[in-house]
Amino acid sequence: MTSTAHDHVRRGTDAAVQDGVDLPYAQEPDEVLARLGTTRSGLDAGEAAARLQAVGPNRLPTAPRPSAIRRFLSHFDDVLIYILLAAAVLKAFLGDWVDFGVILVVALVNALVGFLQEGQAERALDGIRTMLSLTATVRRDGRWTEVDAETLVPGDVVRVRSGDKVPADVRLVRATNLQVDESALTGESVPAVKDVAPVGADAGVGDRSSMLFSGTIVAAGTGGGVVTATGARTEIGRIQALIAGVDHLDTPLTQQLGHLGTLLSRGILGMAFVMLVVGRVVHDFALPDLVSAAIGFAVAAVPEGLPALVTITLALGVQQMARQHAITRKLPAVEALGSVTTICSDKTGTLTRNEMTARTVVTAERTYAVEGLGYEPTGSVTLDGSPASLAEHTDLAALVRAGALCNDARVTAGDDGRWTIVGQPTEAALRTLALKTGADTGGTQRLAAVPFESAHKLSATLDRLADGTLRLHVVGAPDRLLDRSTTQRGPDGAPVPLDRAHWERTIDALGAQGLRVLAAAERPAAPGTSALTLEDVETGLTFLGVVGIVDPPRPEAVAAIADCHRAGIAVKMITGDHAGTAVAIARELGIVAPGHDVRALTGPELEAMSAEDLRRRVQDVDVYARTSPEHKIRIVRALQSHGEVVAMTGDGVNDAPALTRADIGIAMGIKGTEATKEAAEIVLADDNFATIERAVEEGRRIYDNIRKSVVFLLPTNGAQSLVILVAVLLGLALPLTPVQILWVNLVTAVTLSLALAYEPAEPGIMDRPPRSRKEAVLSRPSLVVVVWASLLIGGATLAIYLVEKELGADDAVARTAAVAMLVLGQMAFLFSCRFLNGSSLTWRVLTGNRVVWIAVGSLLVLQLVFTYAPFMQAWFGSAAIAPRDWGLALLVAVGVFLLCEVGKVVARRMRP
């Protein structure tokens, strides 16, 4: 080879090493080896070191994270907080340091609460990194050695065996009985069978049988291959990049509160400007007095207690949901659940148990039903609804015995009562079937075995039975066993000619039900036989029957899906499993209505669709099969383009990007990967889909209570700003100082407002449709109530202040009486807000929520301290007032309550 040609080959090899070989699963192994510049003997140490320098270590990159200081400062990024901070700065210029300190503390407390409560979704990337292998067995310098998996490079030749974690993406060059658990990557409930044959270039991740993927686990067999990609270039690295690049959406509540804050800020600034102009031009106020009045108005109008109120309400909801096994990682997710319109759910382990279960047994004579779910050996085998004993049904006994003896799986009960398996899930299903029937295989000795291999898709054993006879037992794919069978078991147990057409119809019928079908066969062995080869089971077998196996739906998921449909929430299954299985399970779950002709949309079909094509179809498709992580994100985005609020559930790392993109990501806590849990907003501690339905109900209750709290809180600010505004426009002294206004805002927000967070759910809360994302927290009827209450409480406060001044009280006493009126007026309005959609003129307003009375008592104590404690008088300019002043304020508060009820009647008539 010339020097130029050699350089050209070297540059091609370097490019392949840097970028990975395109579509290695679709190429022959030797072609992949050649393109990577290696051989089956692997690399030498020097070449491996050079490549490591070029491509970097085999680990996922660490995403940069904002510092704690930046995250803390981000919580000041709110227009209402800007107004408060500006007010504090102006107070500092005027030398009012007490006012400056109080305003600043309020802003700092708000930021601190948000900082402590925020979710840290970046840890999702750490969760994925824990999935990577720590060591690898690699061929270097002509010999096998164990190295740190981070030192692997494309072109390295590695080997794996049962129990190993795959250290990188590998193109197989040899495989023996190799099966790999890829459920965390693809959603498949059964280990994938691997071999060296190339597959089509359009094969999805779950169909790339010639590849091993980093982070997956070898379930059985051995294999070897060449590393094609490491670190961020692996399939799992690509998923990490998807998570890091997904744009997360604000929840509906976050968006609505932001919109409300913007509107309030514009109104506050506009009215403050009007005050400055009127005060200066009409009343010729001195500039310091005018600035103080404008600051007082701004402080009065800013609902600085609103962020704390929402945070506390959501935190209480988190506690309630935790008691129902839904762990919330990010506070806004609690409320957002209540507005969910579509739940996109993974199938394996979420809607199903991820435990293969024998459901149907078919022999030549009869069809038996199998009770029970999962690996727990409870339930029986029945015929026409009656238990079928092995003694009376020898055809069943023969099939169950074959499945139990040609079997290496074990089913055991753990200390926690959960049944687990050691071995293959399909073999475990046959083992559980034998335990349910009480089959006795004691006294049987295995003499030889042919292990399962993907090439022949069967396993066989040579067994000496308890009576001393020898018999071959074979279990495997039905078509392979039919090819090797010449007879089938007759009614009397004797072999009769095989009716292949009958069995093919039976197998097709079971497959149409979404069942995975296994067959069993047997034949006698000659006395003295001690060895067994594949050739010994090539022909002459007696076909015993077939077993239909399924990963069964969770019974509680069926009921939860029905409840979701009743609440107007669509449920869509998105799975990596095959289309036929997905549709069959969807029918059992009730996702697809009985009798409806439904076809799943598959990953390759979705791949061929444009974004607009998918957008047009996405709402009409309920089942998606053979999907990849990118497909799930596309589906979620297409649904969101229709204004849907989407919750995505899942347990595998393949679900993590879609969980990040969805409005609400929900992970399974028991079987979910760490990456999925960290990407999600909510983790289900019991892996129970039904918990989602209860969480949605809790989310709706929380939103109702937040709405009640906002309606309750805003009149406090409305009344205060109204008092300041009227005083300035009329040329009066300020009835309230800025620090007194802040006092009322804070004490009512953390006492009275908090009480509404404990309000129970309204009747029929799950019978109404989800609220629209565009629906405002403050609807038009609610706004009428807020304005009416603001006028009533503000007018009463101003009236009390003017009455006290008329009676000769000084400013301190008059202002303290006005603060007392504000507090008692809010207390009266609290009881009115308990039933926003109905009348509060009922005895029920005094019962059902004991926290209301705790809050009322706490507020009265705080107000007494404010009024009579000397240090509070020094800080806030308050003064002691007489019982007569309290009595007058209480009487006016009762009037406020009655008039608020009149306003609610008017508001209800405005509701569409």
N, C-alpha and C positions, 0 to 999 in steps of 0.2 A: 504493500500500500504506500502510495506517495505521501510525503509530508503534508501536502495540502489536503488530501483525502483523510488522513489521520486526524488532522485538526478539525475537519468538518464533522467527523464521527464524534470526536471528543466534545465539540460544542453541542451536538445533538444530545449526547448523554448528559452533559451538565444541565441542559434545559429540562430534560426529563426528570433529573434528580431534583431540580429546583421546584418545578411546577407539578410534578407527579405525571404519571402516564395517563393519557386520556383514555377513558373506557377500558381499563385493564380487564374487567370482567367479561368483555366481549372479544378478547384476543386470546390466542393460544398461549400457554405458559412460557414456551421458549421465546416467543415473540416479545413478551413483556420483559423477560430476563435480558434479552438482547437490547431492547430500548433503554433499559436501566443500566446497561454496561456491567452486567454481573453474570454469574453462572450458578448452577445448582450447588457449587461448592462454597458460595458466598464470597465476601470481600476479604481482603487482607486488612490488618490493623491500620496501616498507613492510609489506605484509600478511605476507610471508614472515618478516620480522623479528619481527613481533608473534606469529605462530604459533610461531616458534622459542622465544620467551620463554615461551610457554604450555606447550609440549610437551617442551622440552629438546632437547639435541643428539642427532643420529642416531648414537648409539654405545651399546654395551652397558655397563651399570653395572658398576662394580668392586665385587666382594664384599669386605666387611671381613675381614681376616685376623688371627689372633692373632699377637701379637708373638713374637719369638724367645725372650724371657724366659719368656713364658707357656707356649710349647711345651716349653721345657726343664723348667720346673717341673712340667708335667703328667706327666713320667716318674717323679716321686716319688709319684704317686697309685697306690700299691700297698700292700696291707695288710701284706705282709711287710717292705717298706721302712719303713713306719710303726714296726714293732716295732724295727727296727735303729736308727732315729733316736731313738726313746724310750730305747733302751739307751745311745746315745751321750750324750744329755742327762743321764741318771743318772750316767754315768761322769764327766761334767764337774762335777756337783755334788759327787761324791766326790773330785775332784781327780786322777783317773787320766787325765792328759792324753794319754799315749801310747795307751792303749786308746781314748780318745775320738777321737783323730786317725785311728787305723787304721779304726775302724768308720765314721767319716764319709767317709773316702776311698773305701771300698768302695761306699757309697751313691752318692757323686758319680760314680764311674767307671761304675756301672750306668746312671745317668741320661744321662751323656754319650754312651755307646754307643747308647742308644735314640734320642737327639736327632739324632745324626749319620746314623742309618740310616733314619729315618722318611721315608715318601713324602709328597710335597706335592701332593695331588690338586687343590688349589685352582687350580693352574696350568692346569687344563683350561679354565677360563674364559678365560684369556689366549689359549689355543690357538684358541678360537672367535673371539675378537676379531680375530685376524690374518686371518680370512676376509673381513672386511668391506672394501668398496670404499673407496679413498682419495679419489677424485674422482668427479664426476657431471656429465653434460651436461644442463642444465635450462633451461627457457624462463622467463625473468624479464623483466618490463617489455617484453614483446612480441618479445624476441630471444633466441636461443640463446647460452648462456654456460657456461663450465666453472667449477664451484664446488667447494669442499671438501664431500665427501659428508656430513660431520657437520652441515652447515647445511640439509640437506633437511628439509622438513616435509610432513605430509599435505596434499594439494592441489597440490603442485608437479607440473608436467608434465615428464617426463624422456624421453630417448631412449637407446637402446642399439644396438650393432651387434656383429658377430662379434668375439669376443675380449674384450669388456667383462665386467667383474664387476658384477652387478646391485647398485645401491647401497642399495636399500630394497625393501619389498614394494610391487609395482606392479600396478594393474589396467590391462591393455592396452586401448588405444583404436585402435591400428593395428598390423599385423604383416605383414611381407613375408618369406616363406620363413624364418620365425623358429624356431630350434631351440635349446634350452637344456640344458646338461649339469647335471642335478639329482642326479647319482649320490651326491654327498656328503650330500644331504638326504633322498632317497627310496630309494636303493639301486638305482635303475634303471640298467642297463648301457648303454642307448641314449639319446641326447639326446631330450628331450621336445619334441614338436611343439606350437607355441603359435599360438593365433588369438584373435580378439576375442569369439567367440560365448560367451555365458554357459553354465555347466554346472549340474548339479543341486546343490541345497543340501546334499545328503549326500555330495558328492564328497570323496574323500580328498585329501591333499596331492598325491600323484602324479597325480591325475586333474584337477587344477584347471588346465586348459589355457589359461584366460584370465588367469592370474596369473604374474608373475615374482617370485621370492623372493630376498631379500637374501642375498648371498654366493654365489649360483650363477653360472655362467659361460655367456655366449652362445656357442653353438657355430657358428651360421650365421644369416645373414639380419639383418634390422633390425626395430626395433619402437619403439613409443612408448606411454606410458601415464601415468596419474596415480598418485602415491604415496598409498598407503592406510595404511601403517603404517611407523614408524621406530623405531630403537633397540630397547628391550626389548619393544616391541609387535609386532615382526616375528616371522615363523615361527622364525627362528634364535634370536631373543631368547627366545621361549617355550621352546625346547630348553635354552637356558642356564639358565632358571629351573627347569626340570626337574632339571638336573644339581645345581644349588645346593640344591634341596629334597629330593633323594633321601637317604634315611637309609641310611648304609652299615653293613653287618653285620660283626661280628667274625668272624674265621675260626674254624673248629672248634678249632684248637690254642689260639688266644687265649682262647676260652671255657673250655676244659678246664684250662689253666694257671691262669686266674683262679679257677676252682672249687677246684682243688688248693690254691692259695694261701690261700683262705678257710678250707678245712678245716684246713690246717696251722696257721694263725694261731690258730684256736679251740683246737686241741689244745695249742699252745705256751702260750697264756695260761692255760688251765685247769691244766696241769701246773705252771706257774710258781706259780700260787696255792697249789696243794697243797704245793709245796716250801716256800713261805713259812710256811704254817701248821705243817707238820711240823717245820721247822727251828726255829721260834720256840717252839712248844708242847712238842715232844718233847725237843729237844736244847738249847733255850735259847741259840741262836746270838745273838751281838751283831748289832744291826741293820745296821751297815756290811757285815759278813761275809755276812749273809743276803741283802742287796741285791746284793752282788757275785756270790753264787752264783746268784741268780735271773737276773741279767744274763748270766752265763756260760751258763746253761741256754738262755736265749732266743737268744743268739748262736749257740750250738751247734746249736739246732734249726732256725734260719732258713737255708734253702738259698740264701744270697745269691749263690752262683755260678750258680744256675739261669738267671736272665735272660741272663747273659753266655754261658753254655753254649748256650742255644737260639739266641741271636743269632749266635754263631760258626758253629754247625752250619748255620743258614739261609744265612749269608753264603758259606760254602763251597759250598752248593748253588747259590747264585746264580752263582758262578764256573763251576761245572760246566754249568749250563743255558746260560750265555752262550756257552760253547764249542759248544753245540748250537743256537745262533741264537735262543734265547729270553732276552730281556733283562728282568730282573725289577726293577721300580721300587719294590716294597714287600715287605720280607722275609717277612712271614707268608704271602704268596701262594705261596711256594715249597712250603710244607707243605700248604696248603689244596688245591693241585692234586691231591695224592694222594688226597683224599677226595671228589673231584668225582663226582657220580652222573649229571649231565645236562649236555651241552654244547649251548647254543643258538647256532647259527651263522648269520650273514648269508650270503647266497648270492653276490652279485656281488663278485668280487675276493677272496673268502675260500675258498669251495668251488669257485668257477669262476675262470677266468683273467682275466675282464673284457676279453676280446679276441674280437670276433665272428669266427666261423670258418664257412666254407662246408663243410657236411657231406654234402649230397646234391644231385645235379644230375639233374633229370628232363626228358627230351625226349619227343616223341611216340613215339619208337621204344624208348628204353632208359632205365634208371635207373642212374646212376653213383654210386659212393661216393668220397668225398674223404678222403685221409689227412692227418695232421698236425694240429697244434693252434696256435691263435693266428695272429699275423701273420708268423711266420717261414715263408718259402716253401719248406719241406721237406715231402716226401711227394708222392704222385702221385694222379691220378684213375684209379680202377680200375673194370672191368666184370667181374663174376663173379670177383673176386679177381685179375685180370690187368690190368697197366697198359693204359690206353686212350690211344692216340696221336691227336692231332688230325687227322693225315693220313688215318687209317683211319676216323675217326668224325666226319664232317663236321657231323652234327647237334650234337655237342658243341662243335665248333669255332665254329659260327655263334653259339651261345649265349654262349660264353666271350668271343668277339670283341665282341658287343654289350655285355656287362657291363664289358669293359675300356675301350671307347671312350666309352660314356655314363657317364663316371666322372671325378671331379675329385680323388680321394684319391691319396695317395702313401705308399708303404711303404718305410721306410729302416732300415738297420742302424746302431745307435749304436756308439760307441767301446767300450762295455762288452759288445758282442755281442747286446744286446737289440734286437728289432725294434720300431719305433714307427711311428705313422701321423701324417699331416697330412691332415685332412678327416674325413668321416663314417665311423663304424665299419662300417656296412653296405657302403658303397662300398669301404672298405679290404678287406673280406672278399672282394668280387668281384675286386679288384686282386690279392690274394694268390692267388686261384684261377687267375687268368690266368698269374701267375708260375710256379705249380706245373705248369701244363700246357705251359709254354714258348710260349705264344701270342705271335706276332710282329705287333705293331701298328705297326711302323716304316713310314714312308712314308705314313701316313694323316694327313690334314689336317682339323681341325675348322673348319667354315665358320660354324656358328651353333649356338645352344643354347637350350633352354627349361629354366630352373632348376627344381629341385624346390620345390613349394609344397604346404602342407598341404591346400589347397583341391582340388587335382587329384591329389596323391599320386603323381606321376611326374616324371621328367626325360627330356629328349630331346636328341639332338644330330644335326646334319647333317654328315656326314663324307664327304670325298673319299678313296676307297680308293687303294691303291697302283696299281691298274690304271686309275685315272682315273674310275671310275664313282662316282655319288653315291648315298648310302644314308642313310635315317633309322634311328637306333637309339633304342629307348625302354626304360627300366627303371623299374619302380615296383610298386605294389601289384597283386597278381594280378587282383583284381576289376575294377580300372580298366582294365587292359590287355585283359582278356577283353571288356569292353564295347566297346573300340575295335578289336578284331580280328575279321576276317571269315574268315580262313584260318589254318591252321597248317602248319608245315614238314613235307612228306611225306618218305617214305623216300629218294627220289631228289633231294631238295632243292627240288622244285617245290611250290608252295602247293596244299593240299587243304582241303576244307571243315573248319571248326573244330568239334571235338567238345567242346563246352563242359561237358557233363555229366561227361565223363572227367576234365577238368582240375579241376573242382570237387571230385570225389572225391579226386583226388591232393592237392589243397591241404588239404582237411580231414584227410587221413591224416598229412600232414607237420605240420600244426598240432597234432594230437593227440600227436605226439612231442615237443612243446615247441619246435619249430623256427619261426623267423621266416621267412616265405616272401616272396621277391622273384621277379618275373617279368620276362622280356625279350621284346621283339618288334622287328620291323624292317619296312621296305618300301623299294623303290627310290624315288629322287627324280628328277624330270625334269632333263635336262641344262640347265645354266645357272642352276639354283636357287642362290640365295645367302642367302636369309633363311629363318627358321623361327619359326612361332608355334604356340600351343597348338591352334589350329584345324587345322593341318596334320597333327596326329596324332589327330584326333577319330575317324577311321574308316579302314578299309582296311589295317590292320596285319596282319602275319603273325606269329602267336604261336610263339615259339621254345622255350619251356619255362620251368621254374621252378628256383630254387635255394633249398634249405633251409639256413638260417643259424642258428647257436647260439653262445651264450657257453659254451664247453665246460668240463666239470668238470676239475679238476686230477687227473691219474692218481694222484698220491701221496695225494690226499685220499680216494680210493676205498679204498686199502689202510688208511689211518689210521682211517677209519670202521669198517672190519671189525675192526681191532684194538680199537677202543673198545667195540664190541659184545661182543667176546670178554672184555673186562675188566669187563663189567657196566655200561657207561656208555651211556646213551641219547643219541642225537644228534638234535636237532630243527632244522629249517631255518626261519628267520624272515626273510622278504624283502619288499621293496616291489614285487617283480615280479608279473606276472599268475599266477593260480592254475594254469592249464594248463602254463605253462613251469616253474613251481616244482615241480609234481608229476613232470613228465617228468625234470627234472634230479635230483630226489630218488631216482627209480628207478635212474638211471644211477649215482648215487653209492653206492647200497646203503642209503640211509637208510630207504627203503621196500622191504620184501622183495618179490622177484619174485612175481607172481601175486596179490598182495594188492590188494583194491579200496580205494583210498585217495583221499580228497577233501581238498583243502586247506581250512583254516578261514581265511576272508578277513577283512580289517579291518572292513568294514561288519557282518559277522556277529558278530565279536567285540565291536564297539561296542554291539550290541543285547543282549549277554549280561550278566547280573549277575555280580558277583564270585563268587557261589556256583556259578552255572552254569559259569563258566569253570573254577573249581576242580575241578568234577566231571569235566570233559572234558580238562583240560590234559595229563594224563599219557598219554592215548590218541591225541592228535593229534601227528603228526610234521612236518607242513608247514603253515606259516602264510604267507599271501600278502597283498599290498596292505596292509601294516601301517604304522602310524605310530609315532613314538617312544613315545607313551603306551601303545600296544598292547604294545610290547616289554616295558615295565616291568610291565604287568599280567600278562603271561605269566610273567615271571621271578618275580614275587611269588606267583602261583598255584602254581608249581612249588615254591617255598620253603615254602609252607603245608603241603605234604606231607612236609616234612623233607628235600627234595632239596637237595644242595649244587650250585649252578648256576654254570657257567662260560659267559660270553657273549662271543662273538667278533664283530668287526666292523671296518670301515675308514672309515665315513662319520660325519659329525657327527650324523646321525640315530641312530647306535648309541650315542653317548656316554652318554645318561641311563641306558640299560639296563646298560651296562658298569659304571657307578657303583653301581647297585643290586645287581648280581649278586655272588655270593660271590667270584668271580674274573672280572675284566674282562681280555680278551685282545685287543689291537689289532694290526693289520697294520702293519709297520714301513715298507714301501716305498710302498704305495698308501694307507696310512691318513692321515687328516687329523691335524693337530697336536692338535686338541681330543680326538680319540679316543685318541691315544697318552697324553695327559696324564690322561685319565679312567681309563685301564686300569692294572691292577697288573702286567701282563706284556705286552711288545711282541715280536712275532715279527719278527726281523730279515730273514727270508727270505720272509715272507708265505706260509709253507707250513703248511697245516693239519696235515700229518704231524708237524710239530714239536710240536704240542700233545700228541700221543700220547706222544712221547718225554719231554716235560715232565711228563706225568702219572706216567710210570714213575719219573722222577727224584723227583717229589714223594712217591711211596710209599716210595722208598728213604730219603729224608730223614726221613720220619715214623718209619719203623722205627728209624733211628739215634737220633732224639730220644728215642724210648721207651727204647731201650737205655741212653742217657745218663742219663735220669731215674732209671731203675732202679739204675744204677750210682752216681749221685751221692747219692741219698737215704740210703743206709746210712751214708755219712760223717756226716751230721747225726744220723741215728738212733743211731749208736754213740756219738757225742760227748755227745748229750743224755742217753743212757742212763748213761754214766759219771758225769756231773754229778748226775743224779737219784739214782742208787744211793749216791753218796758223801754227799749231803745226808741221804738217808733213814737211812743207817747212821751218820751223825755223823762222817764222815771229812773230812780236808782235801781241797780240790779237786784231783783228779789232773791237770786241765788248766785253764789260765787262759783268759779270753776271747780275748786276742790270739793265743794259741797255737791256739785253735780256729779263729779266722779264717784264720790261716796255712794250716792243713791244708785248710780249705774252698777257699781260693783256688788253692793250688798244684795240688790234685787236679782242680779244675774246669778249669783252663787247660792242664793237661798230659794226664792220663789220660783225662778226659772228652772232650777234643778228639780223641783217637785214634779214638773210636767214630764220629765224624762221617765218617770216611773208609772205613767198612765198605762193601764192595760190596753190590749188590742181592742179595737172596736168590733162589734159583731159583724160577721160576714166579710171580714177583711180579705179573705182569699177567694171570695166570689166575685170580686170586681176585677176588671182588666188592669194590666200594668199601666202606670201613669206614663204620659208622654215625656220624653226627654226635654221637650220644649216647654212643658208646663212649669210655670214659675213657682218658686217657694211661696211667693206672696201673690196669690191670685186676686182678681178684681174684687170678689166679695170680701176676701181677707183684708185687702187694702182699705175698703170702706170701714171695716171694723177698726183697723189701726187708726185711721184718720179721726173717726168719731170718738174713740177712746182718748186719743191725744188731745182733742178739743175739750173733752169733759175733764180729764185729769189736769191739763194745763190751765183751763179756766178756773177750776176749783182751787188750784195752788195759788194762782195770781189773786183770786178773791180772798183767800185766807191771809195772804201777805198784806193786801190793802186794808182788810178789816183790822188786822193787828196794828198796822200803822195808824189807822183812824182811832183806835183805842189808846194810842199813846205809847206803844211799845217801841223800843229802839230797834235799830237794824238787825242786831244779833238775834233778838227774840223773834222778831217778825220772820227773819229768814229761817230760823229753826222750826217755827210753826209751819212755814211753807214746805220745808223738807219733810216734816211729819205728815203733812197732807199728801205729798207725793208718794210717800211710802204706803200710807193707808189706802190711797187711791189705787196703787198697783196691786195691793193685797186684794181689794175688792174685784179688780179686773182679772186676777188669777182664777177665782172661782168661776167667772164668766167664761174663761178660756178653756176650762176643762171639757166643755161640750160645745165646740165651735159649730158643729153641724146641727145642734139642737138646743133646746132651752135649758138653761141652768137653774130655772125656778123649780127645782125638785130637791127632795131630801137626798137623792143620790149624789148631789154635788158635795155633800158633807162626808161621804163614805167612799170606800173602794180604793183609796190611795192615802195611806197613813202618813206618807212623806209630806203631803200638803200641810198637815198640821205641825209636823216637825219643822218645816221651813218657815211657817208663819210664826211659830214660837221663837225660832232662832232669829228671825228678822226683828221681832219686837225687842228681844234682848239687846241686839246690836244697836237698835235705834235708841234705846234707853241709855246705853253706854255713850253713844254719840251726843246725846242731849245733856247728860248730867256728869260725865267723867271730866275732870279738870284738864287732863292732857289732851282729850279730844276737842275740848273747847278751845285750847291753845292752837291745835293743829288746823281745825276746820272752821274756827270762828263761830261755833255754836254757843247756845246759852240755855239755861234751864227755863222750861215753860210750865205754866200752871195746868192742873187737871182740866180746867175749863177749856184750854186750848186743845187738849187731847179729845175731849168730848165733842167739841165742834167739828174737828177733823173727822172723827169717827162717824158722826151723823152725816156729814157731806159724802163720805165714802160709800155709805149705804145707798145714797141717792145716785152716785156714780154707777154702782152695780146695777140698779134697776134701769137706768138709762142706757147702759151698755147692752142689756137684753133687748131693748127696743131697737138699737142699732143692728143687732144680729138678725132680727126679723127682717129688716129692710135689706140687709146683705144677702140673706138666703133667697129672697125673691129675685135678686139679680143673677143668681147662679143659673147657667144654661140647663 
